[in-house]
Structure formats: structure tokens, C-alpha cells
Amino acid sequence: MSLVKGDLIRVPANACLTKRLSDLALIDSYVYLEKPTLGIFIKYTLDQKALIFINDKYWSAELRDVKYAGVKNVS
């Protein structure tokens, strides 16, 4: 399933989120999530990762950790 900008996504606990603040650094900061977290998908990156928006910040995450948080129709 392909994600599009604005999709609600779920990232599992223990997923590593990374951020590059400059072009010279490989990784400037990272965080491991302590609990499953919802976020917004922004785009796919050239290095086979996803740019996502979580907790008022933009992060990169491995594609295997980004899952679509679809809405279930209950009727």
C-alpha cells in the first residue's frame, strides 16, 4: 500500500526516528519511541525512508516501521 501526503500513520514502540539538521552530518539527532505513536506521513525519501511529522517535529523513519492507521468502518 502506498502512502500519500497527509495519511495518518502509526509507528510502533522502539522504532528509531532520526533527523538531519545539516548536509554534513549523517545523523544529528535520534530518538527511540517508548510507546506506539500516531503521526502524519509527509513523503518518501531517496534513501528508502519516510519523512513523517510526529510531536511537532519532522523525522525520518524506516519504511518497515511506518504503518497506515486506517479508519475502520463500524456499522
FISERO-825356 format. One record per residue (C-alpha): residue in three letters; z, y, x; residue number from 1. Coordinates in steps of 0.25 Angstrom, whole numbers, plus 5000, padded with zeros to 4 digits. Example, Ala and Ser with C-alpha at 12.3 -4.5 7.8 and 13.67 -1.06 7.14 Angstrom:
// FISERO-825356
PT   aa     w     v     u    i
PT  ALA  5031  4982  5049    1
PT  SER  5029  4996  5055    2
//
This chain:
// FISERO-825356
PT   aa     w     v     u    i
PT  MET  5000  5000  5000    1
PT  SER  4996  5014  5006    2
PT  LEU  5006  5025  5004    3
PT  VAL  5001  5039  5001    4
PT  LYS  5008  5052  5004    5
PT  GLY  5020  5055  4994    6
PT  ASP  5023  5040  4992    7
PT  LEU  5038  5037  4990    8
PT  ILE  5041  5026  5001    9
PT  ARG  5053  5018  5005   10
PT  VAL  5057  5016  5019   11
PT  PRO  5067  5005  5022   12
PT  ALA  5081  5005  5029   13
PT  ASN  5080  5004  5044   14
PT  ALA  5066  5010  5045   15
PT  CYS  5063  5019  5057   16
PT  LEU  5058  5033  5054   17
PT  THR  5052  5041  5065   18
PT  LYS  5048  5055  5067   19
PT  ARG  5040  5062  5078   20
PT  LEU  5043  5077  5080   21
PT  SER  5033  5079  5091   22
PT  ASP  5020  5073  5096   23
PT  LEU  5026  5070  5110   24
PT  ALA  5037  5061  5105   25
PT  LEU  5035  5047  5100   26
PT  ILE  5047  5048  5090   27
PT  ASP  5056  5060  5089   28
PT  SER  5066  5054  5079   29
PT  TYR  5068  5042  5071   30
PT  VAL  5078  5036  5060   31
PT  TYR  5081  5023  5054   32
PT  LEU  5083  5023  5039   33
PT  GLU  5096  5018  5035   34
PT  LYS  5092  5015  5021   35
PT  PRO  5079  5014  5013   36
PT  THR  5073  5027  5011   37
PT  LEU  5063  5033  5002   38
PT  GLY  5052  5043  5007   39
PT  ILE  5039  5049  5005   40
PT  PHE  5026  5044  5012   41
PT  ILE  5018  5054  5019   42
PT  LYS  5007  5047  5027   43
PT  TYR  5003  5036  5036   44
PT  THR  5003  5040  5051   45
PT  LEU  4993  5036  5062   46
PT  ASP  5004  5027  5069   47
PT  GLN  5005  5018  5057   48
PT  LYS  5017  5024  5051   49
PT  ALA  5021  5032  5039   50
PT  LEU  5025  5047  5038   51
PT  ILE  5036  5048  5028   52
PT  PHE  5045  5058  5022   53
PT  ILE  5060  5054  5021   54
PT  ASN  5073  5062  5020   55
PT  ASP  5065  5076  5022   56
PT  LYS  5058  5071  5035   57
PT  TYR  5045  5065  5039   58
PT  TRP  5046  5051  5046   59
PT  SER  5037  5041  5051   60
PT  ALA  5039  5026  5047   61
PT  GLU  5033  5013  5050   62
PT  LEU  5024  5009  5038   63
PT  ARG  5031  4996  5036   64
PT  ASP  5044  5004  5033   65
PT  VAL  5037  5013  5022   66
PT  LYS  5036  5006  5008   67
PT  TYR  5031  5013  4995   68
PT  ALA  5042  5015  4986   69
PT  GLY  5034  5014  4973   70
PT  VAL  5039  5017  4959   71
PT  LYS  5042  5004  4951   72
PT  ASN  5037  5006  4936   73
PT  VAL  5049  5002  4927   74
PT  SER  5045  5000  4913   75
//
